[in-house]
């Protein structure tokens, strides 16, 4: 869990992902379209990817736990929660507050 906490606070937006996950790809493309720079950790390519995946599973409560998005060091969640925040108009202010988006 310490590794997730440390990695999730190193950038304004952090995405824990898997290189073969289509939803992970969609989330990364979504942030690119918004003009947000993010850090992505591909768990299937990380040396401690399995440990991180287990920690994320405990946080999110579903398998697979990716994509797992953190904004300003706080867990936003997987794709459905991310899109819910966006559609409700809450995501962009959250991104601005975290310093991930200027406008």
C-alpha positions in Angstrom: 0.0 0.0 0.0 2.9 2.4 0.7 4.1 2.0 -2.9 0.7 3.0 -4.2 0.5 6.0 -1.9 4.0 7.1 -2.9 3.4 6.7 -6.6 0.0 8.3 -6.6 1.3 11.5 -5.1 4.2 12.1 -7.4 2.1 13.8 -10.2 -1.2 15.6 -10.3 -2.8 12.7 -12.2 -1.6 9.1 -11.9 -3.1 6.2 -13.7 -2.4 2.6 -12.8 -2.9 0.6 -15.9 -2.2 -2.5 -17.8 -0.7 -2.3 -21.3 -3.3 -4.7 -22.8 -6.4 -3.2 -21.2 -8.7 -1.4 -23.6 -10.4 0.6 -20.8 -7.0 1.8 -19.6 -6.2 2.9 -23.1 -9.5 4.8 -23.3 -8.9 6.6 -19.9 -5.4 7.6 -21.0 -6.8 8.9 -24.3 -9.5 10.8 -22.4 -6.9 12.6 -20.3 -4.8 13.4 -23.4 -7.9 14.9 -25.1 -8.4 17.1 -22.0 -4.8 18.3 -22.3 -3.8 16.7 -19.0 -0.3 15.4 -18.4 -0.4 12.2 -16.3 1.9 9.5 -15.1 0.9 6.0 -16.1 2.2 2.9 -14.4 1.7 -0.2 -16.5 1.4 -2.9 -13.8 2.2 -5.7 -16.2 5.5 -4.0 -16.9 6.4 -2.8 -13.4 8.7 -4.9 -11.3 6.3 -4.7 -8.3 3.2 -4.7 -10.4 1.5 -7.6 -8.7 1.9 -6.0 -5.3 0.5 -2.8 -6.6 -2.4 -4.6 -8.2 -3.3 -6.3 -4.9 -3.1 -3.0 -3.0 -5.4 -1.4 -5.6 -7.8 -4.3 -5.4 -8.1 -3.7 -1.6 -8.7 0.0 -2.3 -11.2 -0.4 -5.1 -12.8 -3.7 -4.3 -13.0 -5.1 -7.8 -10.9 -7.2 -10.1 -9.2 -6.1 -12.2 -8.5 -2.9 -10.4 -7.3 -1.1 -13.4 -7.6 1.6 -14.6 -7.2 3.2 -11.2 -7.0 7.0 -11.4 -5.7 9.3 -8.7 -6.1 13.0 -8.9 -4.2 15.1 -6.4 -3.1 12.0 -4.6 -6.8 11.0 -4.0 -8.4 7.9 -5.5 -10.9 8.9 -8.1 -11.6 5.3 -9.0 -12.0 3.2 -12.1 -13.5 4.2 -15.4 -17.2 4.3 -14.3 -16.5 6.6 -11.3 -14.2 8.8 -13.5 -16.9 9.2 -16.2 -19.5 9.9 -13.5 -17.4 12.7 -12.1 -16.8 14.1 -15.6 -20.5 14.0 -16.6 -21.5 15.7 -13.3 -19.1 18.5 -14.0 -16.9 17.7 -11.0 -13.8 16.4 -12.7 -12.5 19.5 -14.4 -12.5 21.6 -11.1 -10.8 18.7 -9.4 -8.1 18.6 -12.1 -7.7 22.4 -11.8 -7.4 22.2 -8.0 -4.7 19.5 -8.3 -2.7 21.6 -10.8 -3.3 19.2 -13.7 -5.2 21.6 -15.9 -4.9 25.4 -16.1 -8.1 26.4 -17.8 
